[in-house]
């Protein structure tokens, strides 16, 4: 069974600085997708970034980028120039291309606080 | 605007009562999902449906039931058999084959006393 682990329950960063959130996963499959979702205090889940396992190039979306290490099964999220609006719970998620249901498997989350 | 709606935002019930949470999407997505979120935990899958009139159990289906009579609607019933129903419930959808990111509704906070 696939699992996703986020080992940092809480993190904080000063506004305008850079922070990296860690995620590791376990799977025996070769083709899958990885995601980072953001859940602000409103509790609305928002897709931040996605990575296809077959792509070697790390995904980027504006201030958000990932470091995808397939062999190490690591998928960290880097937030550059942190803003107060980045304060949220961040979830790492996995889905297998072989999974007919398209189910997402989530980590436990990292609560990020951006301080002024 | 296309999106997913869940109603109500807050729901209160007495123990022993069944309650149905609404989820509607106008994204024309094929697949829909229900997740449960508890404090300090990630989301856990309750049920999912890939097409109308078909659905499958997720990891924590006991005490829950669903229906998928229309493509845009996927209601979740929390039955009295669910031992610890107080939680935050999220509905999600995805376009289906070839699309893997899920889009979420705003959630329903259910409190059972």
Interface residues (C-beta under 8 A of the other chain):
Chain A: X4 X9 X33 X35 X37 X42 X43 X44 X45 X46 X47 X50 X91 X95 X97 X100 X101 X102 X103 X104 X106 X107 X108 X109
Chain B: X31 X33 X40 X41 X42 X43 X44 X45 X48 X50 X56 X58 X88 X90 X92 X94 X96 X100 X101 X102 X103 X104 X106 X107
